[in-house]
Amino acid sequence: MVAGAGRSGHLLGERRSPARALFLGKYSPLIYMVAAWELATATGFIPEMLLPRFSDVIVAWVRMMISGELLEHALSSLWREAAGFSSSVAFGITTGIAMARFRVLRDLFEPLLRLLFPLPKSALIPILIVWLGIGHLSKIAVIFLGCILPVIVSSFNGARGVDRHLIWSALIMGTGRRKLLWRVIIPGALPDILSGTRLALAVSFVLLVGSEMLAGNTGLGFLTYFLSEAGDLAGMFAAIFTLTLLGFLADRLYLRVMRRILIWQQEGQG
């Protein structure tokens, strides 16, 4: 009995070791960077007036979390991010597919898209703040306008790239326009749509922070700028790390959802 338990523990240890090795191999550069950061600032090699100690950043992060300050600003940023990004995805996918299906819409929107595509999206921030004020609406509008372009372009390219033989075959078999859209065009365009949407997700965080820094009184971007002006470098880095963590988690969540959608699509086709 004891021998069996020993073998079981040995096997469990063998199962854990590859996962542990994978984790260490994947995140070891980050661990080394943090250790070097702490060592360089603790020894005075890098002055703390330029870069705070990593341990001080952790202390500041815990302090602001306990006080609720960090959570309040994070929730404000997440609300703006969710509203702007989700509305841009809904509008962008619909517009991109409609442009691919109807030439009239393509002729109407394409010149405008060609004009706006090279424009730095951050240039929209001061304009929208003048028009809409420093509240939630201007930040949501910046994210919306900055993210719809990659979503529209990817949706358009995906819908245009669907195999024409599949469309003709479906029409010959009597498939209606609505069923053709949901059963042929959208599934065929899905990989392009998902790729463009992921790009838009990254852009949305950049625009969120920029708009909150330029004008606002809430949000992680505002908090980062405020703490930098106050000389609280540890708190500033704590806010930056929170932004980085939120962006990382949003991307990981999106990738998981994207894989699940593609699996469902493959199972449906099978």
Backbone hydrogen bonds, N-H to C=O, Kabsch-Sander energy under -0.5 kcal/mol:
donor,donor_aa,acceptor,acceptor_aa,energy
5,A,1,M,-2.1
6,G,2,V,-2.3
7,R,3,A,-2.4
8,S,4,G,-2.5
9,G,5,A,-2.7
10,H,6,G,-2.3
11,L,7,R,-2.5
12,L,8,S,-2.6
13,G,9,G,-2.3
14,E,10,H,-1.9
15,R,11,L,-2.0
16,R,12,L,-2.0
17,S,13,G,-2.0
19,A,15,R,-0.8
20,R,16,R,-2.8
21,A,17,S,-3.0
22,L,18,P,-2.5
23,F,19,A,-2.4
24,L,20,R,-2.7
25,G,21,A,-2.6
26,K,22,L,-2.2
27,Y,23,F,-2.5
28,S,24,L,-1.4
31,I,27,Y,-2.2
32,Y,28,S,-2.8
33,M,29,P,-2.1
34,V,30,L,-2.3
35,A,31,I,-2.4
36,A,32,Y,-2.6
37,W,33,M,-2.4
38,E,34,V,-2.6
39,L,35,A,-2.4
40,A,36,A,-2.7
41,T,37,W,-2.1
42,A,38,E,-2.4
43,T,39,L,-2.0
45,F,40,A,-1.2
46,I,40,A,-2.0
50,L,47,P,-1.8
51,L,47,P,-2.0
57,V,53,R,-1.7
58,I,54,F,-2.1
59,V,55,S,-2.1
60,A,56,D,-2.4
61,W,57,V,-2.5
62,V,58,I,-2.5
63,R,59,V,-2.5
64,M,60,A,-2.5
65,M,61,W,-1.9
66,I,62,V,-2.6
67,S,63,R,-2.1
68,G,64,M,-0.8
69,E,64,M,-0.7
70,L,64,M,-1.6
72,E,68,G,-2.2
73,H,69,E,-1.9
74,A,70,L,-2.4
75,L,71,L,-2.5
76,S,72,E,-1.7
77,S,73,H,-2.2
78,L,74,A,-2.6
79,W,75,L,-2.2
80,R,76,S,-1.8
81,E,77,S,-2.8
82,A,78,L,-2.9
83,A,79,W,-2.3
84,G,80,R,-2.6
85,F,81,E,-2.5
86,S,82,A,-2.1
87,S,83,A,-1.7
88,S,84,G,-1.8
89,V,85,F,-2.2
90,A,86,S,-2.3
91,F,87,S,-2.4
92,G,88,S,-2.7
93,I,89,V,-2.5
94,T,90,A,-1.6
95,T,91,F,-2.6
96,G,92,G,-2.7
97,I,93,I,-2.3
98,A,94,T,-2.2
99,M,95,T,-2.5
100,A,96,G,-1.6
101,R,97,I,-1.5
102,F,98,A,-2.4
103,R,101,R,-0.5
106,R,102,F,-1.7
107,D,103,R,-2.9
108,L,104,V,-1.4
109,F,105,L,-2.7
110,E,106,R,-2.3
113,L,109,F,-2.4
114,R,110,E,-2.5
115,L,111,P,-1.6
116,L,112,L,-2.2
117,F,113,L,-2.3
119,L,116,L,-1.0
123,A,120,P,-1.9
124,L,121,K,-1.6
125,I,122,S,-1.2
127,I,123,A,-0.6
128,L,124,L,-2.6
129,I,125,I,-2.1
130,V,126,P,-2.0
131,W,127,I,-2.0
132,L,128,L,-3.1
133,G,129,I,-2.0
139,K,135,G,-1.0
140,I,136,H,-2.5
141,A,137,L,-2.5
142,V,138,S,-2.0
143,I,139,K,-2.2
144,F,140,I,-2.6
145,L,141,A,-2.7
146,G,142,V,-2.2
147,C,143,I,-1.7
148,I,144,F,-1.6
149,L,145,L,-0.5
151,V,147,C,-1.3
152,I,148,I,-3.2
153,V,149,L,-2.7
154,S,150,P,-2.1
155,S,151,V,-2.3
156,F,152,I,-2.7
157,N,153,V,-2.7
158,G,154,S,-2.3
159,A,155,S,-2.5
160,R,156,F,-2.6
161,G,157,N,-1.4
162,V,159,A,-0.9
166,L,163,D,-0.6
167,I,163,D,-1.5
168,W,164,R,-2.9
169,S,165,H,-2.4
170,A,166,L,-2.2
171,L,167,I,-2.3
172,I,168,W,-2.6
173,M,169,S,-1.8
174,G,171,L,-1.5
175,T,170,A,-2.6
180,L,176,G,-2.6
181,L,177,R,-1.9
182,W,178,R,-2.0
183,R,179,K,-2.8
184,V,180,L,-1.6
185,I,180,L,-2.2
186,I,181,L,-2.8
188,G,184,V,-1.8
189,A,185,I,-2.1
190,L,186,I,-1.1
193,I,189,A,-2.3
194,L,190,L,-2.8
195,S,191,P,-1.8
196,G,192,D,-2.4
197,T,193,I,-2.2
198,R,194,L,-1.9
199,L,195,S,-1.8
200,A,196,G,-2.1
201,L,197,T,-1.9
202,A,198,R,-1.6
203,V,199,L,-2.1
204,S,200,A,-2.3
205,F,201,L,-1.2
206,V,202,A,-1.3
207,L,203,V,-2.3
208,L,204,S,-2.2
209,V,205,F,-2.3
210,G,206,V,-2.2
211,S,207,L,-2.4
212,E,208,L,-2.1
213,M,209,V,-2.2
214,L,210,G,-2.0
215,A,211,S,-1.8
220,L,73,H,-0.6
223,L,219,G,-2.4
224,T,220,L,-2.5
225,Y,221,G,-2.0
226,F,222,F,-2.8
227,L,223,L,-2.5
228,S,224,T,-1.8
229,E,225,Y,-2.2
230,A,226,F,-1.7
231,G,227,L,-0.5
231,G,228,S,-0.7
232,D,227,L,-2.1
233,L,231,G,-1.4
236,M,232,D,-2.2
237,F,233,L,-2.6
238,A,234,A,-1.9
239,A,235,G,-2.1
240,I,236,M,-2.2
241,F,237,F,-2.7
242,T,238,A,-1.8
243,L,239,A,-2.1
244,T,240,I,-2.5
245,L,241,F,-2.8
246,L,242,T,-2.4
247,G,243,L,-2.4
248,F,244,T,-2.5
249,L,245,L,-2.8
250,A,246,L,-2.4
251,D,247,G,-2.1
252,R,248,F,-2.5
253,L,249,L,-2.7
254,Y,250,A,-2.3
255,L,251,D,-2.5
256,R,252,R,-2.1
257,V,253,L,-2.5
258,M,254,Y,-2.9
259,R,255,L,-2.5
260,R,256,R,-2.1
261,I,257,V,-2.5
262,L,258,M,-2.3
263,I,259,R,-2.3
264,W,260,R,-2.5
265,Q,261,I,-2.3
266,Q,262,L,-2.3
267,E,263,I,-2.6
268,G,264,W,-2.6
269,Q,265,Q,-2.2
270,G,266,Q,-2.0
